[in-house]
């Protein structure tokens, strides 16, 4: 601090000196304090702002997740009730925490469409779910058989996995482009070239490109790893039960019964189904037969020449069963024969097939009758099923999946498994209920 001493004389009198202070140092301290405060605030805001932003982001994520849970919750609640046949209003709501889920249920041509919205403090998530009329079934293998097993002869082959409760018997070079499972303590794989792994109690005279799981093995080359002493694979029931087939028969009969002429011959273009035909059915010549529902034939079914059988376009991804089942004769009747250049088509949508079912039981009880015979150049979107009988595929036949008590392939017959069959839907009549179809997030 600086100061200046002054003297003052007036009227010959002497005055005491006084001091004048210049307080520039105090101003500097105040200025420094002010600058320090500004800097502190700037630094503090630089630290606090990102933290506050992160907190707000975390809250936004939480609100977004809560809105998603609300949308999912109300959607799953509605789908569950529809699948179980419970009543549902056209608009349903569900509270999840502080969020609200709202579902709008609309009827579409082949089922129900549920649009679900979750809202949490202005954060919105939306999804759309579709369920369709029909009955679902699971086909996980290109070929599956019961205790009768699988027999491959000549140059026949399978593109897809094979699962059987009986033996798999080839002639040495038959290709199975996938894995092979022969389940149970008597499981046997013989004379097969498999491009993936093999599972059986015994493996003989084969070439396995993948791994081999077995109790005994002989005269077999394995490119992968050997697993001796492996437990036998569990046997597995076939995917379609008799009770489900009976339901389909009921759906067909609900559409009315044709009792004459017998045999019932179709040789012109026609749309048919759901319907029960109370005698043998023959489709011949070059007609296009469009299936508008399930068919139950109380007798034999023959499809030949250049006939085309297809699913109505109105069924979308649904498949339609055609059943041969004469309840009073399931040993020498209830058979299906496909020959020449018969063609089978779905509805035009992916996942749609003509599904032929025979309830002939001759093979299961030791007889020689074939439940289904498909030969020559039969092809298309075709699935064949005989849960108690034998299916014979021969010549240049090509189908997408085959399941039977016993399966036999001859000559150049091929089974080419098509992806998507694991969740196949069979479209029947109004009693078919609902099955899950699709889900997607739309907002």
Long-range contacts (C-beta under 8 A, 24 or more apart in sequence): 1-25, 60-123, 63-99, 63-120, 63-121, 63-123, 64-120, 64-123, 64-125, 66-96, 66-97, 66-98, 66-99, 66-118, 66-120, 66-123, 67-99, 67-118, 67-119, 67-120, 67-123, 67-124, 67-125, 68-118, 68-125, 69-96, 69-97, 69-99, 69-101, 69-118, 70-94, 70-95, 70-96, 70-97, 70-99, 70-100, 70-101, 70-118, 70-119, 70-120, 70-125, 71-101, 71-116, 71-117, 71-118, 71-125, 71-126, 71-127, 72-101, 72-116, 72-118, 72-127, 73-101, 73-118, 74-101, 74-102, 74-103, 74-116, 74-118, 75-101, 75-103, 75-114, 75-116, 75-127, 75-129, 75-439, 77-103, 78-103, 78-105, 78-114, 78-116, 79-114, 79-129, 79-131, 79-436, 82-112, 82-131, 82-434, 83-131, 83-433, 83-434, 83-435, 83-436, 85-433, 109-314, 109-316, 110-314, 110-315, 110-316, 110-318, 110-427, 111-434, 111-437, 112-434, 115-442, 117-443, 124-443, 125-441, 125-443, 126-441, 126-442, 126-443, 127-439, 127-440, 127-441, 127-442, 128-439, 128-440, 128-442, 129-436, 129-438, 129-439, 130-437, 130-438, 130-439, 131-434, 131-435, 131-436, 131-437, 132-316, 132-317, 132-318, 132-425, 132-427, 132-434, 132-435, 132-437, 133-318, 133-427, 133-430, 133-432, 133-433, 133-434, 134-318, 134-425, 134-426, 134-427, 134-428, 134-432, 134-433, 134-434, 134-435, 135-244, 135-247, 135-248, 135-425, 135-426, 135-428, 135-432, 135-433, 135-435, 136-423, 136-424, 136-425, 136-426, 136-435, 136-436, 137-239, 137-240, 137-244, 137-424, 137-425, 137-426, 138-239, 138-422, 138-423, 138-424, 139-239, 139-383, 139-401, 139-403, 139-421, 139-422, 139-424, 140-421, 140-422, 141-401, 141-417, 142-178, 142-401, 142-402, 142-415, 142-416, 142-417, 143-401, 143-402, 143-403, 143-407, 143-415, 143-417, 144-236, 144-238, 144-239, 144-403, 145-403, 145-404, 145-405, 145-406, 145-407, 146-238, 146-364, 146-387, 146-404, 146-405, 146-406, 147-405, 148-363, 148-364, 148-390, 148-404, 148-405, 148-406, 148-407, 149-182, 149-406, 149-407, 150-406, 150-407, 150-408, 150-409, 151-406, 151-407, 151-408, 151-409, 152-176, 152-191, 152-192, 152-409, 153-408, 153-409, 153-410, 153-411, 154-410, 154-411, 154-412, 155-411, 155-412, 156-393, 156-409, 156-410, 156-411, 156-412, 156-413, 156-414, 157-409, 157-414, 157-415, 158-409, 158-414, 158-415, 158-417, 159-414, 159-415, 159-416, 159-417, 160-401, 160-415, 160-416, 160-417, 161-196, 161-417, 163-236, 164-407, 165-235, 165-236, 166-406, 168-192, 168-200, 170-206, 172-205, 174-409, 178-417, 179-210, 181-233, 182-233, 183-232, 183-233, 183-234, 183-235, 183-236, 184-232, 184-233, 184-234, 184-235, 185-232, 187-232, 187-233, 197-224, 199-230, 199-233, 200-233, 201-232, 238-387, 238-403, 238-405, 239-403, 240-357, 240-385, 240-387, 240-403, 242-359, 242-387, 245-321, 245-323, 245-325, 245-357, 245-359, 245-387, 247-428, 247-431, 247-432, 248-294, 248-296, 248-321, 248-323, 248-357, 248-426, 248-428, 249-276, 249-294, 249-296, 249-323, 249-325, 250-431, 251-293, 251-294, 251-428, 251-429, 251-430, 251-431, 251-432, 252-276, 252-293, 252-294, 252-295, 252-296, 252-323, 252-428, 252-429, 253-296, 254-429, 254-430, 254-431, 255-293, 255-294, 255-429, 263-299, 266-307, 271-312, 273-320, 274-428, 274-429, 283-307, 283-309, 283-342, 291-320, 291-322, 291-354, 293-320, 293-427, 293-428, 293-429, 294-320, 294-321, 294-322, 294-323, 294-428, 294-429, 295-320, 295-321, 295-322, 295-323, 296-323, 296-325, 297-322, 297-323, 297-324, 297-325, 298-325, 298-326, 298-327, 299-324, 299-326, 299-333, 299-334, 300-324, 300-333, 300-334, 300-335, 300-336, 300-337, 301-335, 301-336, 301-337, 301-356, 302-336, 302-337, 302-338, 302-339, 303-336, 303-337, 303-338, 303-339, 303-342, 304-337, 304-338, 304-339, 304-340, 304-342, 305-340, 305-341, 305-342, 306-340, 306-341, 306-342, 306-343, 307-342, 307-343, 308-342, 308-343, 308-344, 308-345, 309-342, 309-343, 309-344, 309-345, 309-354, 310-344, 310-345, 310-346, 310-347, 310-354, 311-345, 311-346, 311-347, 311-352, 311-353, 311-354, 311-427, 312-347, 313-347, 313-348, 313-349, 314-347, 315-347, 315-349, 315-352, 315-427, 316-347, 316-349, 316-352, 317-347, 317-349, 317-350, 317-351, 317-352, 317-425, 317-437, 318-347, 318-352, 318-425, 318-426, 318-427, 319-346, 319-351, 319-352, 319-353, 319-354, 319-355, 319-383, 319-424, 319-425, 319-426, 319-427, 320-354, 320-355, 320-426, 320-427, 320-428, 321-355, 321-356, 321-357, 321-426, 321-428, 322-354, 322-355, 322-356, 322-357, 323-357, 323-358, 323-359, 324-356, 324-357, 324-358, 324-359, 324-360, 325-357, 325-358, 325-359, 330-359, 330-360, 330-361, 330-388, 331-360, 331-361, 331-362, 331-365, 331-367, 331-369, 332-362, 332-369, 333-360, 334-358, 334-359, 334-360, 334-361, 334-371, 335-360, 335-369, 335-370, 335-371, 335-372, 335-373, 336-371, 336-372, 336-373, 336-384, 337-372, 337-373, 337-374, 338-372, 338-373, 338-374, 338-375, 338-378, 338-397, 339-373, 339-374, 339-375, 339-376, 339-378, 340-376, 340-377, 340-378, 341-376, 341-377, 341-378, 342-378, 343-378, 343-379, 343-380, 344-378, 344-379, 344-380, 344-381, 344-382, 345-380, 345-381, 346-381, 350-420, 351-420, 351-424, 351-425, 352-381, 353-381, 353-382, 353-383, 353-400, 353-424, 354-380, 354-381, 354-382, 354-383, 355-383, 355-385, 355-426, 356-382, 356-383, 356-384, 356-385, 357-385, 357-386, 358-384, 358-385, 358-386, 358-389, 358-391, 359-386, 359-387, 359-388, 359-389, 360-386, 360-388, 360-389, 361-388, 361-389, 362-389, 362-390, 363-388, 363-389, 363-390, 363-404, 363-405, 363-406, 364-388, 364-389, 364-405, 371-404, 371-405, 372-404, 374-399, 383-421, 383-424
